[in-house]
Amino acid sequence: MTTQPKAPQTLNKVPPTTSPIWQPFTQMKTAPPPLMVRSGQGAILELADGRQIVDCISSWWVTIHGHGHPRIAQAIYEQAMKLEQVIFTGFTHEPAEKLASRLLSHLPPNLSRVFFSDNGSTSVEVALKMAYQYWLNQGQTTRTSFIGFDGGYHGDTIGAMSIGGSSEFWHPFKPLMFSMQSVPYPATWDGDQEVELKETQSLQALDQLLEKDPHAYAGIFIEPLIQGAGGMKVCRPEFLRALRQRAKQANILLIYDEVMTGFGRTGDWFACSKSQTAPDIICLSKGLSGGFLPLAVTIATEEIYQAFYSDDLHRAFFHSHSYTGNPLACAAGLASLELLEANPEQFQSIETKHRRFIDNWIKGNPRLTRTRTCGTIAALDVTTDNFDGYFNSLGPLLRARFIEQGFLIRPLGNTIYLMPPYCITDELLESIYRTISQTVSSL
Ligand SMILES: *Cc1c(COP(=O)(O)O)cnc(C)c1O
C-alpha cells in the first residue's frame, strides 16, 4: 500500500469568498451562493435582503409546526434557566423521562425501551449496533449482516450509509461500507396497475435471501410507507403487513427507520400506526423536537432490552454521545408533542388538500407524472428524455426557478416533492401547486 497521495491533475482555483463555510451536500464550485436567512415564522423564511421564501419542505423535513413556534421557544427558554445539559449516564432529568413516557403512549405497545441520541444517522447507528449485539448476547454469532431496500436512505455516517448501500450517493465510500443485501422497494403511484406484482417480487427476493442464509441476518431495515431521499417512493401498508409477517416467521428483527415519517408526516402519528404494524425497533428524529434542536431516539422491545440486561458488564450496550438526552432538546420535544396532541386534525387534513390541488393543477399537465401522496407529503415526477433519479440535471434547474419565485422546493433530480409544515394555509399550498405546474410547463 502506498502512502503517497497522487498529485491532482488539475487544481480548481478557489475564488475569493467571504465565508469560510463548506456547505453540506453541495458542490461549492457550481452551486449558487447560499441565501442569508434572517428570520423564520410559520411557513415563511425572511432573507437578509428582505425577500420572503415559502418553506415547502419544512427545512429538510424537520420544522413540522413551522418556524419559530412561540410555545416551543418558551419551553426551551424555561428549561435553559433550570438545567441546560447534564451527563446522561448515571443521571437523568425530568424532560427526558417525560418525553420517553409520552412518546411510548403514541407507539405500538411492544415498544418499551427508549435510547436517546442526537440525529437520524445516530439513531440508525444505534439500531444497527443494538440489533447486532442482541443476537450476540444470546450466543448467536452468525447474524452479522443486514437486509435493506433498494434506494433506501438512512443517513450519512458509515453504518447508516452501509444499510442504505444501494444508493448512488455513496459511490466514493463503497470500500469503507459493510456489505448488506438489498431487495426492491415496491414503489407505487396513482393509477399504478402493477403494484401487487412489485410487492410479490419484493417478498420473493426477501424469501430467497432468508431461505438461502436463515441465520446470516440480524435485521431488516425499511423506511415504512415512503422512502425519502431515495425519491419519495411510496409503498402500500399491505406490503408492510406482509413484511412484518415474513420477519416474524424468519425470526429476524424488523427495524423501522421513521426518522422522516414520524410525528404526523404520513397523516397518522407514525407509519407503524398508519399501517397497523409493529416493528421490533423504531428510529425517530426529524420532527421529534419540532425542528428546533437535534434530538433522536431508538426505541426497542422489552425482549431486546432483556438480552442486554445482565450482571455481566460486557452485555451492556456501549453507545453514547456527548449530548445524549440533552434537556433543552427534550423540552422542545415535549412542547412539540403537546402541540401535535392538541391538534392532530392539522396533520390529518393535509392529504385531502394535496389531492385536491393535484387534481386541479397537476393531473392535466403532460410533463408531470406518477403523482403520489402519503399524508402531508406529496410527490410527482417530471417527464424527462434523460434518466430518472437524483443526478438528473432538472433538479438544480428547477430549484433555482422556484427560489426566484419565492419557494423553497428542492427536487430530488426530476422528482418534485412537497413536505410543508403543518401550519401551511390552503392559499399558500395552492399557490405552490400553481407555481410548480406553470414552472414545469415553461421549461
Ligand atoms: C434524514 C434521514 C436520516 C438521517 O437523519 P440525519 O438527522 O440527517 O442524520 C435517516 N433516515 C431517514 C429516513 C431520513 O430521512
The ligand as a Gaussian input file, in Angstrom:
#p B3LYP/6-31G(d) Opt

LIG

0 1
 C      -32.799000      12.277000       7.134000
 C      -32.903000      10.832000       7.376000
 C      -31.941000      10.143000       8.140000
 C      -30.708000      10.818000       8.664000
 O      -31.014000      11.800000       9.602000
 P      -29.944000      12.953000       9.919000
 O      -30.545000      13.673000      11.062000
 O      -29.858000      13.776000       8.680000
 O      -28.667000      12.281000      10.267000
 C      -32.128000       8.803000       8.366000
 N      -33.198000       8.156000       7.878000
 C      -34.152000       8.776000       7.149000
 C      -35.327000       8.002000       6.656000
 C      -34.022000      10.131000       6.864000
 O      -34.945000      10.738000       6.108000

